[in-house]
């Protein structure tokens, strides 16, 4: 029987409500929840395909234990697995002290999971060595809010997007990173064209298509820009002096600093015109309601904290905070990074927005937990933690629901650290992640749709995540695994004492945790799972006795600082760590794609999500490519001070000269060579400890890899993936992607300096099913060219090209079309490798929801269809809407025929 369970999406921090259709055992479909106030039924391309992800062939289904380095893991049972982990942790702590162990967790955990891990680390183990991958995305926003406003509390609501008169978007391709919120902004702009939208981004992204003003500043110059805007606001009197006098402090020092950022100086530093700068300041200063939205482009910087505070300065100077349509609004990157910040899941934090370095805060939490004291030694943040693992100071590491072997900067050192660590536990839903290779103990965790708890979205709204189906195999909920391990560890560290982890449900964890927030700025004491079920998701603070949440903060002008006043911060612009030089003349930026998420452990199982962008590409300005004699699709070497990566290059008119871009999603699983973060540097902000993932010095040159390989195989893509991926370890370049909607297939593209041995090629042919049966074969030993196509029931089901791959796009298109005609047979048996006629590229899917290709949209435009006509006739843009900005660009480039 089909059932529907209301839950939330597991991707970004928008916190969309979803309705999960299932039969009690399998998830069958998903739809947006029209009653959830975060999205009112809308979903993006990722959220609307959640039911297509989580392939069981990629799931960790039972515990696996490695009894010695170099040995393979073997299946074990839960009791043996957790007893072994407890013994190793206890022995390590006894011999080397509590700081010899560490926990690295995730912004994708539920709040109850976070709380269990924090109590485990601080109250039982006695270490502050617990950090989260939120360190990589939101920690600078945390510091910015705390320093300027007194607490880590975004003051706004999503409804402010509709109510604002001027929206400043900084360092966020919102159209890709937070699509549902971007749809709200699009609709608001359509209803009120007088609303002004300013986008600050070195690239011209899809988000810029909606803007009235795009400031393509030089990467990393945000602080100078904000000070320059403030200079103009002060000079022209566009400030709220009454608000400043009544509710702020520190403007005097900031005024002195801002004098140095006159329009000419600022424009030169930022690489924009004086007119653009003055227009921006004019729009902000004249707006009755001014809202700013920002994300990783601000935070992932060695000056991330300064950028946050400099942006908040603009709101304080204009009094644009605490009222509808106004305020500084950080867009959270992960589904529950906010819940992690609330429970203290960064090494410097404690539950309830407390500080690990504050003696009073430690005493409050220790008394509540019933332990003598909490650890006083500072904990290690993410970069510091893995360096301590690499140097041998941390000897037992527990990683949960995150993939540092893909996401951390300077990947070579991260892999060295994981390989050297005596004992690594990985608690993970997908055994396919790069980090799982290093797991001495792999613990299978429940995933989306299989677990229960709460999450907090970007607007402080707490939602109840409900379980729809049981987890597969022996996978368990994260809180359950953590508490079970903690009880076993207690036998070693607290023998004979009552357990600190006698929790029977996630609701019990929440009920204990919420009292630690009582009378704090984030007071959750009035909430419970049952109440949220009754009245719907609520924004904190929600103290006991409340009937509704708090839409926005600081409406009374009182801030949670010692003085009750907000603080202006005066900090000079500091350039990024790596600058242009002769050896590394290009600056590499990284960011999100529309249809993928983080390291693709989940989205990488859905073939539909590869339709828009099928492989990792380096994007460059066309002039930079011409100087290096590079052409589109060519394989290039990208070199930084930390390593070298091979991937295809593509010209991109959205980039200024001397800038380059690679999506953040590809790690060593989908792109051989440790992925994009092999190149990035581990330098971090001194306050937030957030690394500078968006500003890396690189050089690019042609990769001389004459022998190339291409293959496609239908069927169980994850099984094919696991069998074939190791066979390409010796190649200089190897890329893996999925394709097809009704007929999923694995696609491989690879290259190397010399042809592999005949034995290696034979192994590949056997794994691809091209060694026997209905296979058409052509070999030219003299030229080193081989062509193989397997045809069943008149359709191509597998193919490979070796030595030379010019026909790969044509063959893929034939496979998509289901054709295996005489043209194919004639070409296959001919000595020429190129396809008949000009090269044909497989159609790019522009609208994933409705399966509409770019070719079909361009044909519709040629026939005179406008955007509404394309929607009516083709259906594109009528579901999640993520393709609309790109369709608008095509309409501009290729106007409809009158």
Buried (B, 14 or more C-beta within 10 A) or exposed (E): EEEEBBBBBBBBBBBBBBBBBBEEEEBBBBBBBEEBBBBBBBBBBBBBBBBBBBBEBBBBBBBBBBEEEEEEBEEBEBEEBBBBBBBBBBBBBEEBEBBBBBBBBBBBBBBBBBBBBBBBBBBBBBBBBBBBBBBBBBBBBBBBBBBBBBBBBBBBBBBBBBBBBBBBBBBBBBBBBBBBBBBBBBBBBEEEEEBBBBBBBBBBBBBBBBBBBBBBBBBBBBBBBBBBBBBBBBEEEBBBEEBBEEBBBBBEEBBEBBEBBBBEBBBEBBBBEBEBBBBBBBBBBBBEBBBBBBBBBBBBBBBBBBBBBBBBBBBBBBBBBBBBBBBBBBBBBBBBBBBBBBBBBBBBBBBBBBBBBEEEBBEBBBEBBEBEBBBEEBBBBBBBBBBBBBEEBBBBBBBBBBBBBBBBBBBEBBBBBBBBBBBBBBBBBBBBBBBBBBBBBBBBBBBBBBBBBBBBBBBBBBBBBBBBBEBBEBBBBBBBBBBBBBBBBBBBBBEEEEEBBEBEBBBBBBBBBBBBBEEBBBBBBBBBBEBBEEEBBBBBBBBEEBEEBBBBBBEEBBBBBEEEBBBBBBBEBEBBBBEEEEEBBBBBBBBBBBBBBBBBBBBBBBBBBBBBBBBBBBBBBBEBBEEBEBEEEBBBBBBBEBBBBBBBBBBBEBBBEBBBBBBBBBBBBBBBBBBBBBBBBBBBBEBBBBBBBBBBBBBBEBBEBEBBBBBBBBBBBBEBBBBBBEBBEEBBBBBBBBBBBEBBBBBBBBBBEEBBEEEBBEBBBEBBBBBEEEBBBBEBEEEBBBBBBBBBEEBBBBBBBBBBBBBBBBBBBBBBEEEBEEBBEEBBEEEEBEBEEEEBEBBEBBBBBBBBBBBBBBEBBEEEBEBEBBBEEBBBBBBBBBBBBBBBBBBEEEEBEE
